[in-house]
C-alpha cells in the first residue's frame, strides 16, 4: 500500500544536493503527490531503490534514461496543470496514462 512521505524525509530533502538527479526526482514526485511505490512500479525498480535515489544515491545508466524520461513527463504534467494529483487513485491513473 502506498504511504505518504514522512515529515523527516521532507525536511531532509531540502538539505540534499539539488544538482543530484535522484534529489530532483524526489522533489518532482513530492510536488506531484506521487507515492514512491507507484513511481517505482512505473520505472521498473523497487521502492527501496527509488528511496535511495531520493537520498542522492547513484542511478545506473539504464535507469537514468528512464528517470529522465519520467521527469520530462512530470514536467509536462505540471505545465498542463494535471499535477499535483489529489489522491492515490488519481496518482495511479496519471501514471498509467504516461509513457516512458
Secondary structure as a PSIPRED ss2 file (coil, helix, strand):
# PSIPRED VFORMAT (PSIPRED V4.0)

   1 X C   1.000  0.000  0.000
   2 X C   1.000  0.000  0.000
   3 X C   1.000  0.000  0.000
   4 X C   1.000  0.000  0.000
   5 X C   1.000  0.000  0.000
   6 X C   1.000  0.000  0.000
   7 X H   0.000  1.000  0.000
   8 X H   0.000  1.000  0.000
   9 X H   0.000  1.000  0.000
  10 X H   0.000  1.000  0.000
  11 X H   0.000  1.000  0.000
  12 X H   0.000  1.000  0.000
  13 X H   0.000  1.000  0.000
  14 X C   1.000  0.000  0.000
  15 X C   1.000  0.000  0.000
  16 X C   1.000  0.000  0.000
  17 X C   1.000  0.000  0.000
  18 X C   1.000  0.000  0.000
  19 X C   1.000  0.000  0.000
  20 X C   1.000  0.000  0.000
  21 X H   0.000  1.000  0.000
  22 X H   0.000  1.000  0.000
  23 X H   0.000  1.000  0.000
  24 X H   0.000  1.000  0.000
  25 X H   0.000  1.000  0.000
  26 X H   0.000  1.000  0.000
  27 X H   0.000  1.000  0.000
  28 X H   0.000  1.000  0.000
  29 X H   0.000  1.000  0.000
  30 X H   0.000  1.000  0.000
  31 X H   0.000  1.000  0.000
  32 X H   0.000  1.000  0.000
  33 X C   1.000  0.000  0.000
  34 X C   1.000  0.000  0.000
  35 X C   1.000  0.000  0.000
  36 X H   0.000  1.000  0.000
  37 X H   0.000  1.000  0.000
  38 X H   0.000  1.000  0.000
  39 X H   0.000  1.000  0.000
  40 X H   0.000  1.000  0.000
  41 X H   0.000  1.000  0.000
  42 X H   0.000  1.000  0.000
  43 X H   0.000  1.000  0.000
  44 X C   1.000  0.000  0.000
  45 X C   1.000  0.000  0.000
  46 X C   1.000  0.000  0.000
  47 X H   0.000  1.000  0.000
  48 X H   0.000  1.000  0.000
  49 X H   0.000  1.000  0.000
  50 X H   0.000  1.000  0.000
  51 X H   0.000  1.000  0.000
  52 X H   0.000  1.000  0.000
  53 X H   0.000  1.000  0.000
  54 X H   0.000  1.000  0.000
  55 X C   1.000  0.000  0.000
  56 X C   1.000  0.000  0.000
  57 X C   1.000  0.000  0.000
  58 X C   1.000  0.000  0.000
  59 X C   1.000  0.000  0.000
  60 X C   1.000  0.000  0.000
  61 X H   0.000  1.000  0.000
  62 X H   0.000  1.000  0.000
  63 X H   0.000  1.000  0.000
  64 X H   0.000  1.000  0.000
  65 X H   0.000  1.000  0.000
  66 X H   0.000  1.000  0.000
  67 X H   0.000  1.000  0.000
  68 X H   0.000  1.000  0.000
  69 X H   0.000  1.000  0.000
  70 X H   0.000  1.000  0.000
  71 X H   0.000  1.000  0.000
  72 X H   0.000  1.000  0.000
  73 X H   0.000  1.000  0.000
  74 X H   0.000  1.000  0.000
  75 X H   0.000  1.000  0.000
  76 X H   0.000  1.000  0.000
  77 X H   0.000  1.000  0.000
  78 X H   0.000  1.000  0.000
  79 X H   0.000  1.000  0.000
  80 X C   1.000  0.000  0.000
  81 X C   1.000  0.000  0.000
  82 X C   1.000  0.000  0.000
  83 X C   1.000  0.000  0.000
  84 X C   1.000  0.000  0.000
  85 X C   1.000  0.000  0.000
  86 X C   1.000  0.000  0.000
  87 X C   1.000  0.000  0.000
  88 X H   0.000  1.000  0.000
  89 X H   0.000  1.000  0.000
  90 X H   0.000  1.000  0.000
  91 X H   0.000  1.000  0.000
  92 X H   0.000  1.000  0.000
  93 X H   0.000  1.000  0.000
  94 X H   0.000  1.000  0.000
  95 X H   0.000  1.000  0.000
  96 X H   0.000  1.000  0.000
  97 X H   0.000  1.000  0.000
  98 X C   1.000  0.000  0.000
  99 X C   1.000  0.000  0.000
 100 X C   1.000  0.000  0.000
